[in-house]
């Protein structure tokens, strides 16, 4: 597969992508960046994993992700911390072991279309990010796989009335400051998505894969978001691959960034 990144960015059973510029080197200005691939040239450890039999923990670089099952053996590998790849992003963590999502399930690396992923399948899992503050305007890009299309799910958010990305049955939701709007695309189980959201102080647009961006009608103001967490309510049921948030309106770079994500992850 031809894609972006380095030897650190691998697909299970696939071809190692050539060395090309990293996403955040090409598009600077991110204030939140979580991924199991390397997004910036000076990234250190990507994640901290707990081996569930003996509760041993260790950090892993991007080029070590495929080797995590060798560390866990036939046991589960739970995410303790998904480190941020920007200066101001301290990472998303979970200290309650029963709520830690999995990267290894019974000795097998969790994957989405062959790419390493973090499993929130079955619900009850979350990674919390309590310290980051993101003012508007901002732009989100996320790569996900949907595993359940029943009920309300908060994917990335801070509170019941303020989340940048949610799911209500088979549609995508954005809810800012108490106002919400569905993106009317019919999601299906096992569907892989690239979702982008631009909150620009005047209005908010949502795009799923290569669909035309939807104007949601939300006028979010300037409050921004604080303490952004993954599955904060412990209710999302899916696979997480990547999320990046830029400070500022990235409408002019939207197509290029979505194309980079699709070139790498081969979503659609």
Secondary structure as GFF3:
##gff-version 3
##sequence-region A 1 268
A	DSSP	alpha_helix	23	26	.	.	.	ID=ss1
A	DSSP	beta_strand	30	35	.	.	.	ID=ss2
A	DSSP	beta_strand	47	51	.	.	.	ID=ss3
A	DSSP	beta_strand	56	60	.	.	.	ID=ss4
A	DSSP	three_ten_helix	62	67	.	.	.	ID=ss5
A	DSSP	alpha_helix	68	72	.	.	.	ID=ss6
A	DSSP	beta_strand	77	82	.	.	.	ID=ss7
A	DSSP	beta_strand	92	93	.	.	.	ID=ss8
A	DSSP	three_ten_helix	97	99	.	.	.	ID=ss9
A	DSSP	beta_strand	102	105	.	.	.	ID=ss10
A	DSSP	beta_strand	108	109	.	.	.	ID=ss11
A	DSSP	beta_strand	111	112	.	.	.	ID=ss12
A	DSSP	beta_strand	115	116	.	.	.	ID=ss13
A	DSSP	beta_strand	118	119	.	.	.	ID=ss14
A	DSSP	beta_strand	133	134	.	.	.	ID=ss15
A	DSSP	beta_strand	138	146	.	.	.	ID=ss16
A	DSSP	beta_strand	152	159	.	.	.	ID=ss17
A	DSSP	beta_strand	162	168	.	.	.	ID=ss18
A	DSSP	beta_strand	171	176	.	.	.	ID=ss19
A	DSSP	beta_strand	179	183	.	.	.	ID=ss20
A	DSSP	beta_strand	192	199	.	.	.	ID=ss21
A	DSSP	beta_strand	204	208	.	.	.	ID=ss22
A	DSSP	beta_strand	214	215	.	.	.	ID=ss23
A	DSSP	beta_strand	225	226	.	.	.	ID=ss24
A	DSSP	beta_strand	229	230	.	.	.	ID=ss25
A	DSSP	beta_strand	238	247	.	.	.	ID=ss26
A	DSSP	three_ten_helix	251	253	.	.	.	ID=ss27
A	DSSP	alpha_helix	254	265	.	.	.	ID=ss28
###
